[in-house]
Structures are given as C-alpha cells and as structure tokens.
Amino acid sequence: MNDPRPTGIQHAIPKRSVAWRLRGWLVGLLLLAMLAVTAMSVWNSEWLKAPRALWELSRMPPPVALPVPVEGVAARRIADTFGAPRGRDRTHAGVDIFAKRGTPVRSATAGVIVAVRDTGLGGRQVWVAGPARERYYYAHLEDWRAGLREGEVVAEGDVLGYVGTTGNAAGTPPHLHWGIYGADGAYDPLPLLRAWKPPADSAQR
C-alpha cells in the first residue's frame, strides 16, 4: 500500500500578494515607457532627419501644382519642350526655364537632397527626392548654394543654386533644365507649373 505520509521535506510556495503583482506591473509599464521615450528620441534625432523625411515624403501623394523653381519667372513664359528631339537618340526630358545668370533656383517641393554633382549633360546639378518618391532634377547650375550637401532636408522655396550654362548648355542662354521623374520615368512638368496658384497674401517668386 502507498504510505500517505510525506517522505521528504516539502516547502510551501508562497502566494504573491496583490501589492507584489501590482509592483511588477508598474515596473513593466515604466520599462515600456522608457523604451518608448528612447525610441522617440532616436527617431527625432538629427542623424535620422533625412531617413525620417524620406519616409514621410513617400506617404504623400504626388503634387498636382508646383511653383516655378526659378525666382521671378512666370509659368506662362516657359515653352513646353518636353519630348522634343535632342540629337538622334534622345528627347528632352524636362523643360528649360530661362533667366539671368545667377538667378536663384529654389526647390519646388519639400524634399531630401540625394545628389549634388558636376557631371555629364546636366553639368552642375541637384537631385531632390520629393513627395510620392518622385525625383526632381535641377541642371546646368552656375553654382550650388553655399553649404549644400547630400542628405540635407529642404523645404519648398529653399535655394538650391543659381541659373547657369554648365554641362551641354555651354553656349546657350542661361537657363535651368528642370525635370520630374516618377515611377514610370520622366513626365512633362509644365502642367504642374501652370496649375500653381500662389497664396493670396504673397506674390509668386
């Protein structure tokens, strides 16, 4: 027969009190709050400013109207040369905005500067990643704005550079070649400029 008597030392398992459990929950909540604050601090840090801006821009719809990116130029003065032949094997993938040499070129949208370079047909150029992951191309610049750098977050209207004739624009009147590249490649930006209505309390640049 089985002997019902205990054969060894048995320890009673203490029941956790309500206060002890409450203390555990509070400690857990405090740790979660600290993690949330740390994550928010990292997300808002300066070194994550560009990635954060790119993520926010990617969630925006593409613009349906934009200001002319050259100071003092009205959209009605811009000829629609998008798609015009350029040599034997290419077409014009933007519009040319003519202005005096050195006229400020401004970002047409909020964005992040993804390239600042002097190369090829565009000469001195700036690429800006804007809303809906579209890219904005500013070419033939005389020079860039002092301190301009890749990874910089810009607002609509921030100066990027100045109208010039670098790249294959040498020998032509000073102008900005400006293009927009979406998911399917370049598209005509002029309708967006013509659709722009400046705020009632300010004049168009």
C-alpha positions in Angstrom: 0.0 0.0 0.0 1.1 3.5 -0.6 2.2 5.4 2.5 0.3 8.7 2.6 2.9 10.2 5.0 5.4 12.7 3.5 8.7 11.1 2.8 10.7 14.3 2.4 10.9 18.0 3.2 8.2 19.9 1.5 8.3 23.7 1.0 5.1 25.8 0.8 5.0 28.0 -2.3 4.2 31.5 -1.1 1.3 33.2 -2.9 2.2 36.5 -4.5 0.4 39.3 -2.9 -1.7 41.8 -4.8 0.8 44.5 -3.9 3.7 42.5 -5.2 1.9 41.8 -8.5 0.9 45.5 -8.8 4.5 46.5 -8.3 5.6 44.1 -11.1 3.1 45.6 -13.5 4.2 49.1 -12.6 7.8 48.2 -13.2 6.9 46.7 -16.6 4.9 49.8 -17.6 7.8 52.0 -16.6 10.2 50.0 -18.7 7.9 50.2 -21.7 7.5 53.9 -21.2 11.3 54.3 -21.1 11.7 52.3 -24.3 9.0 54.4 -26.0 10.8 57.6 -25.0 14.1 56.3 -26.1 12.7 55.2 -29.5 11.0 58.6 -30.0 14.3 60.3 -29.1 16.2 58.2 -31.6 13.5 58.8 -34.3 13.6 62.5 -33.8 17.4 62.7 -33.7 19.4 64.8 -36.2 21.1 61.8 -37.7 17.8 60.3 -38.6 16.3 63.5 -40.0 16.8 62.6 -43.7 15.5 59.0 -43.4 12.5 60.2 -41.4 11.8 62.9 -44.0 12.1 60.4 -46.9 9.6 58.1 -45.1 7.2 60.9 -44.5 7.5 62.1 -48.1 6.9 58.6 -49.5 3.5 58.6 -47.9 2.4 61.9 -49.5 0.6 62.0 -52.9 2.3 63.5 -55.9 1.8 67.2 -56.3 -0.8 68.4 -58.7 0.6 72.0 -58.8 4.0 73.4 -58.2 5.7 76.9 -58.1 8.2 77.8 -60.8 11.6 76.8 -59.4 13.4 79.9 -60.8 12.9 83.1 -58.9 10.9 85.8 -60.8 9.8 83.6 -63.7 6.1 83.1 -64.5 4.8 79.8 -65.9 3.3 81.4 -69.0 6.9 82.4 -70.1 8.0 78.7 -70.2 7.8 76.9 -73.5 6.6 73.3 -73.5 9.6 71.5 -75.0 9.1 68.2 -73.1 9.6 65.3 -75.6 11.3 67.5 -78.2 14.1 65.7 -80.1 17.6 66.2 -78.7 20.0 64.6 -81.1 19.5 61.2 -82.8 18.8 59.0 -79.8 17.1 61.1 -77.1 14.3 63.5 -76.3 14.0 66.4 -74.0 13.1 65.0 -70.5 12.0 68.3 -68.9 11.6 72.0 -69.5 14.1 74.8 -69.9 13.4 77.9 -67.7 15.4 80.9 -69.0 16.6 83.6 -66.6 19.6 85.8 -66.0 22.7 84.1 -65.0 22.9 83.8 -61.2 19.1 83.9 -60.6 18.3 81.8 -57.6 16.9 78.3 -58.2 14.5 77.2 -55.5 13.3 73.7 -54.6 9.7 73.3 -56.0 8.8 70.9 -53.2 9.9 69.8 -49.7 12.4 67.0 -50.1 15.8 65.5 -49.4 18.8 66.2 -51.5 20.0 62.9 -52.8 22.7 64.0 -55.2 24.9 67.1 -55.8 27.3 66.6 -58.6 29.0 68.1 -61.7 28.9 65.6 -64.5 27.5 64.7 -67.9 25.0 66.7 -69.9 23.5 68.3 -66.8 26.7 69.9 -65.6 26.3 71.2 -62.1 23.1 69.6 -60.9 21.0 68.7 -57.9 18.6 65.8 -57.4 15.9 66.1 -54.8 13.7 63.3 -53.6 10.2 64.6 -53.0 6.6 63.5 -52.3 5.5 60.1 -53.6 9.1 59.1 -54.1 9.4 61.3 -57.2 12.7 62.8 -58.1 13.3 66.4 -59.1 16.3 67.3 -61.4 17.8 70.8 -61.4 20.6 71.1 -64.0 23.0 73.5 -65.7 23.5 75.4 -62.5 26.1 78.1 -62.4 26.9 77.1 -58.9 25.3 75.5 -55.9 24.1 77.3 -52.8 26.9 77.5 -50.2 26.9 74.5 -47.9 24.5 72.5 -50.0 25.1 68.8 -49.3 23.6 65.4 -50.0 21.2 64.2 -47.2 20.1 67.8 -46.5 16.3 68.2 -45.9 14.9 71.2 -47.8 11.6 73.0 -47.7 9.7 74.3 -50.6 11.3 77.5 -51.7 14.8 76.8 -50.3 17.6 78.0 -52.6 19.5 75.1 -54.2 21.7 77.0 -56.6 21.8 79.6 -59.4 20.9 79.6 -63.1 23.8 79.0 -65.4 25.1 77.2 -68.5 27.1 74.2 -67.3 27.1 70.8 -69.0 25.9 70.7 -72.5 24.2 74.1 -72.0 27.5 75.9 -72.8 27.0 78.5 -75.5 23.2 78.8 -74.9 21.4 81.5 -72.9 21.4 80.8 -69.2 18.6 78.5 -68.1 17.6 75.8 -65.6 16.8 72.4 -67.1 14.1 71.0 -64.7 12.6 67.6 -64.8 10.4 65.3 -62.7 10.9 61.5 -62.6 8.1 59.3 -61.3 7.6 55.6 -61.2 7.3 55.4 -65.0 10.2 57.8 -65.7 10.2 61.4 -66.8 6.9 63.3 -67.4 6.0 66.8 -68.5 6.3 69.1 -65.5 4.9 72.2 -67.2 1.2 71.5 -66.5 2.0 71.4 -62.8 3.6 74.9 -63.0 0.7 76.3 -64.9 -1.7 74.9 -62.4 0.0 76.6 -59.5 -1.9 79.4 -57.7 0.3 81.4 -55.3 -1.2 82.2 -51.9 -3.4 85.3 -51.9 -1.1 87.0 -49.4 2.1 86.5 -51.3 3.4 87.1 -54.8 4.8 84.3 -56.9 8.6 84.1 -56.9 
